[in-house]
């Protein structure tokens, strides 16, 4: 299974350590907030707003180098727009891996 990494962040920051730390700080702050918002929408069966949350989370998926997971998130977002939770467990497993990785940064 694909694992999150910081290659994109390193590439983006280059030699600018301050910028790299700023990106990591934003990830550490925003990721838990966005996941909590997503979980609240899913919990209340508000699939349209959950889809919007997934859309925002896709950017974090991409930043953490999860190319295959990005496509899963994209398909899950479309499913939610159709009131389907197909791929929910796959997407939530991605979120868990992301959270675990970001906690180590």
Secondary structure, DSSP 8 states (H G I E B T S, - for coil): -----SHHHHHHHTT-HHHHHHHHHHHHHHHHHHHHHHHHHHHTT-HHHHHHHHHHHHHHHHHTT-HHHHHHHHHHHHHHHTT--TTHHHHHHHHHHHHHHHHH-
